[in-house]
Amino acid sequence: MPSSLTEFLRNFLLLPPEGSTFSVSADRLHFVVILTTFAGSFGVFLTAAIFIIRYRQRDPDQTTVHVPPSRLLEAAYIVLPLTLFVIWFFIGFRQYVYTETPPPGAMDVYVTAKQWMWKFTYPGGPNSINTLRLPVGRPVRLLLTSRDVIHSLFVPELRLKQDVLPGRYTQTWFTLRMPGRWRILCTEYCGLLHSEMRGELVALDPAEYEAWLANQRQDLNAQRDASASGPEQQAHPAPSLAEQGERIAVAQGCLACHSVDGSRHIGPTWLGLYMSRVPLEAGAFAIADEAYLTESIMEPDKKIVAHFQPLMPSYRGRIGAAEVAAIVEYIKSLRTDEVVPGSGQEPPHAPLTP
């Protein structure tokens, strides 16, 4: 579709700028559907007008002419619309798979929704409330969870809408095309102040983003330095999300049941667990991604892993979404390309017990 026509249709339909690479393909599909709908509607209107004029009743005794349809015409009425809708389905399904398959090396950002705010956590950097800063041209994966009710993150310029569920992680990804400042909205009614649950996505040039990130980390280290007690105590760099997850795991007693060196324990080892193939009961398997790890913490009895006893207690309500994100990030930091016995790359395996 020519760029001039695309720009005309975008302005005609009052669509916002195309802020992500996905928004371009989404708009093109939208334009095809709209133009096809316009053409079909015009064809129906034109046909109705012709029939009204040509076959109108000219005298009171006139009878309706019976026109026996041919099988070819009936087949065309069925096959052509069905073919059109099947084509739309496969184009839409292809785009769905695209949005659900982030590329390797995508930058992760944890998103925690809470009445009525958005919290963004960078695994190796700072936290922010209601403002998400990201670099242009770099794939970004959002890992979203809620601390209370169901929310839905919506950024019109990205053509992005993703439900945010309590007690589990959903994900989506995108690549920003241009610098800008765009609204982040909640599109799932979540309470009295639902309409005020707004945020802002700030798309920065890569150099500006790196400068901002370095400045934020410097501020975090300065705050830690200022809070250090004693004149001789040296400040340490602000811990990353994975380091925070390790501390939480120790405080919650996770490592009393799980090893991080590949050795067999009460629960499975965390070494090599992330994105491994986990054998479940009855011969099924699960991929140990963020959603599985979170579910294993919050609902350990939902997926029982083969060869391990279901001894894990639920940690729903005992630790918050931010703590779960930190533990997940710590487990991700233990990823290895080698096959670790008991890690889920080969049996046996079990749910996580923080």
C-alpha positions in Angstrom: 0.0 0.0 0.0 1.6 3.4 -1.0 2.7 5.5 1.9 0.7 8.5 0.7 -2.5 6.4 0.7 -1.6 5.0 4.1 -1.0 8.5 5.5 -4.3 9.7 4.0 -6.3 6.8 5.5 -4.6 7.3 8.9 -5.6 11.0 8.9 -9.1 10.2 7.5 -9.7 7.7 10.3 -8.2 10.0 12.9 -5.6 7.4 14.0 -2.7 8.5 16.1 0.9 8.3 14.8 2.4 4.8 14.2 4.8 4.7 17.1 5.9 1.0 16.8 6.8 -1.4 14.1 3.7 -3.4 14.9 1.5 -0.4 14.5 2.4 -0.2 10.8 1.3 -3.8 10.0 -1.7 -3.4 12.3 -2.8 -0.3 10.4 -2.4 -1.9 7.0 -4.6 -4.8 8.0 -7.1 -2.3 9.4 -7.1 -0.3 6.2 -7.6 -3.4 4.1 -10.6 -4.4 6.3 -12.0 -0.9 6.2 -11.6 -0.5 2.4 -13.1 -3.9 1.8 -16.0 -3.1 4.1 -16.6 0.2 2.3 -16.5 -1.6 -1.1 -18.9 -4.2 0.1 -21.3 -1.7 1.6 -21.3 0.4 -1.6 -21.9 -2.8 -3.6 -24.9 -3.7 -1.4 -26.3 -0.1 -1.6 -25.8 0.0 -5.4 -27.5 -3.4 -5.8 -30.4 -2.3 -3.6 -30.8 0.9 -5.7 -30.8 -1.0 -9.0 -33.4 -3.5 -7.7 -35.6 -0.7 -6.4 -35.6 1.1 -9.7 -35.7 -1.9 -12.1 -38.0 -4.2 -10.2 -40.3 -1.7 -8.6 -44.0 -2.4 -8.6 -45.5 -0.6 -11.6 -49.2 -1.6 -11.2 -51.3 -3.1 -8.4 -51.7 -6.5 -10.1 -48.0 -7.0 -10.9 -46.5 -10.1 -9.3 -42.9 -10.7 -8.2 -40.7 -12.2 -10.8 -39.2 -15.5 -9.8 -35.5 -15.7 -10.7 -34.1 -19.2 -10.1 -30.4 -18.9 -9.0 -27.8 -21.0 -10.6 -25.5 -23.3 -8.5 -22.5 -21.3 -9.6 -24.0 -18.1 -8.3 -24.9 -19.7 -5.0 -21.4 -21.1 -4.7 -19.9 -17.7 -5.4 -22.1 -16.1 -2.6 -20.7 -18.7 -0.2 -17.1 -19.1 -1.3 -16.1 -15.5 -2.0 -17.0 -14.1 1.5 -15.7 -17.2 3.2 -12.4 -16.9 1.4 -12.2 -13.2 2.3 -12.8 -13.9 6.0 -10.3 -16.8 6.1 -7.6 -14.5 4.6 -8.3 -11.9 7.2 -8.1 -14.6 9.9 -4.7 -15.9 8.8 -3.3 -12.3 8.5 -4.6 -11.5 12.0 -3.3 -14.8 13.4 0.1 -14.2 11.9 0.2 -10.8 13.6 -0.9 -12.4 16.9 1.9 -14.9 16.8 4.3 -12.0 16.0 3.2 -10.0 19.1 3.5 -13.1 21.3 7.0 -14.1 20.2 9.6 -11.5 21.3 12.9 -11.7 19.6 16.0 -13.0 21.5 17.8 -10.3 23.4 14.7 -8.1 23.9 15.0 -5.7 26.8 12.7 -6.7 29.7 10.7 -4.3 31.7 8.4 -5.5 34.6 5.1 -3.7 34.8 3.1 -3.8 38.0 -0.5 -2.4 37.9 -2.2 -1.3 41.1 -5.3 0.8 41.8 -4.6 3.4 40.3 -1.0 3.5 39.1 1.6 1.9 36.9 5.0 0.8 38.3 7.8 0.0 35.9 10.9 -1.9 37.0 14.1 -2.2 34.9 16.0 -5.4 35.8 19.3 -3.7 35.9 18.2 -0.2 36.6 15.7 2.0 38.4 12.0 1.9 39.2 9.5 4.5 38.0 5.9 5.3 38.7 3.6 6.1 35.8 6.4 7.1 33.4 8.1 4.5 31.2 11.2 5.6 29.3 12.4 3.3 26.5 14.9 3.6 23.6 13.9 3.8 20.0 14.9 0.9 17.7 15.4 -1.7 20.4 12.9 -4.6 21.0 11.3 -4.3 24.4 9.3 -7.0 26.2 6.8 -6.0 28.9 6.1 -8.5 31.6 2.9 -7.5 33.3 1.2 -8.4 36.5 -1.4 -6.8 38.9 -1.4 -6.5 42.6 -5.2 -6.3 43.0 -7.7 -6.5 40.1 -7.6 -7.0 36.4 -6.2 -4.0 34.5 -5.4 -3.6 30.8 -2.4 -1.6 29.5 -3.2 0.4 26.3 -0.9 2.7 24.3 -2.9 3.9 21.2 0.3 5.0 19.3 1.7 1.5 19.6 -1.6 -0.2 18.7 -0.9 -2.2 21.9 -3.4 -3.5 24.4 -2.6 -6.2 26.9 -4.6 -7.5 29.9 -2.8 -7.4 33.2 -3.9 -10.2 35.6 -3.3 -10.6 39.4 -1.1 -13.5 40.4 0.4 -14.2 37.0 2.4 -12.6 34.2 1.3 -11.7 30.7 3.7 -10.4 28.1 3.8 -8.3 25.0 6.6 -6.7 23.0 7.3 -4.0 20.5 10.0 -1.9 18.9 9.6 1.9 19.0 10.0 3.7 15.6 10.4 7.3 16.7 10.9 9.6 19.7 7.8 10.9 21.3 5.6 11.1 24.5 2.5 9.0 24.5 -0.3 8.2 26.9 -0.6 4.9 28.8 -4.2 4.1 29.7 -6.1 1.4 31.5 -8.9 0.0 29.4 -10.3 -2.5 31.9 -12.7 -1.0 34.5 -10.8 -1.4 37.8 -12.6 0.8 40.3 -13.8 4.4 41.0 -10.6 6.1 39.8 -10.2 3.9 36.7 -10.3 6.9 34.4 -7.4 8.5 36.3 -5.1 5.4 35.9 -2.8 7.1 33.4 0.8 7.0 32.6 3.3 8.2 30.0 5.6 6.4 27.6 8.6 8.5 26.7 10.5 7.2 23.6 14.1 8.4 23.6 17.0 8.2 21.2 19.3 5.4 22.3 22.0 7.9 23.4 19.5 9.9 25.4 18.1 6.7 27.0 21.6 5.5 28.0 22.4 8.9 29.5 19.1 8.9 31.5 19.7 5.3 32.7 23.2 6.1 33.8 22.0 9.2 35.6 19.3 7.2 37.4 21.7 4.5 38.5 24.1 7.3 39.7 21.2 8.8 41.8 20.4 5.4 43.2 24.0 4.8 44.3 24.1 8.3 45.7 21.0 7.7 47.8 22.5 4.4 49.0 25.7 6.2 49.9 23.8 8.9 51.8 21.9 6.3 53.8 25.0 4.3 54.7 25.5 4.4 58.5 29.0 5.1 59.9 31.8 7.2 58.5 33.8 4.2 57.5 31.0 2.2 55.9 31.4 2.1 52.1 28.4 2.3 50.0 27.7 -0.4 47.5 26.1 0.0 44.1 22.3 -0.2 44.1 21.3 -3.9 43.7 19.9 -5.0 40.4 16.5 -6.7 40.3 18.2 -10.1 40.2 20.3 -9.3 43.3 17.1 -8.2 45.0 15.5 -11.5 44.0 18.4 -13.4 45.6 18.0 -11.5 48.9 14.3 -12.1 48.9 14.8 -15.8 48.1 17.1 -16.1 51.1 14.7 -14.2 53.3 11.8 -16.3 52.3 13.7 -19.6 52.7 13.6 -20.5 49.0 17.2 -21.9 49.1 16.3 -24.3 51.9 14.5 -26.4 49.2 16.2 -25.3 46.0 19.8 -25.4 45.0 21.5 -23.0 42.6 24.3 -25.3 41.6 22.4 -28.1 39.9 22.4 -30.5 42.8 19.2 -32.5 43.7 17.2 -31.2 46.7 13.7 -31.2 48.1 12.7 -29.0 45.2 14.2 -28.6 41.7 17.4 -26.7 41.2 17.1 -23.2 39.9 20.3 -23.6 37.8 19.2 -23.7 34.1 15.5 -23.7 35.0 14.4 -20.6 33.1 13.0 -21.5 29.6 13.7 -25.2 30.2 11.2 -27.9 29.3 9.6 -29.1 32.5 8.0 -32.5 32.7 4.6 -32.6 34.4 2.4 -35.4 35.6 0.5 -37.5 33.0 3.3 -36.9 30.5 2.7 -33.3 29.8 5.3 -30.6 29.6 5.5 -26.9 30.4 8.1 -24.2 29.4 9.5 -22.4 32.5 9.0 -18.9 31.3 7.9 -16.0 33.5 4.3 -17.0 33.5 5.1 -20.5 34.6 7.5 -19.4 37.3 4.9 -16.9 38.7 2.1 -19.5 38.6 4.4 -22.0 40.4 4.8 -19.5 43.2 1.2 -18.4 43.4 -0.6 -21.6 42.5 1.9 -24.5 43.0 -0.8 -27.2 42.9 -2.0 -26.2 39.4 0.8 -27.9 37.6 2.4 -30.8 39.5 5.9 -31.7 38.1 6.7 -35.4 37.6 8.9 -37.2 40.2 8.5 -34.6 42.9 6.0 -34.4 45.8 3.5 -31.5 45.8 4.8 -30.0 49.0 5.0 -26.4 47.9 2.8 -23.9 49.9 1.2 -21.0 48.1 2.8 -17.6 48.4 -0.2 -15.7 47.2 -0.7 -12.8 49.6 2.7 -13.5 51.3 4.9 -11.7 48.8 3.9 -9.0 46.4 4.2 -8.7 42.6 7.5 -6.7 42.9 9.1 -9.5 45.0 7.9 -12.2 42.6 9.4 -10.2 39.7 12.7 -10.0 41.6 12.7 -13.8 42.3 11.9 -14.5 38.7 14.7 -12.3 37.5 17.1 -14.0 39.9 16.1 -17.4 38.4 16.6 -16.0 34.9 20.1 -14.9 35.9 20.9 -18.6 36.6 20.2 -19.6 33.0 22.8 -21.8 31.4 23.2 -23.4 27.9 24.3 -26.7 29.4 21.9 -29.5 30.3 21.6 -29.5 34.1 20.2 -32.7 35.7 17.0 -31.8 37.6 16.8 -28.4 36.0 13.8 -29.2 33.8 15.8 -29.9 30.7 15.5 -33.5 31.6 13.4 -35.2 34.3 12.8 -34.9 37.1 11.5 -31.5 38.0 9.0 -29.8 40.4 7.2 -26.5 41.0 9.1 -23.7 42.6 8.9 -23.2 46.3 10.2 -19.7 47.3 
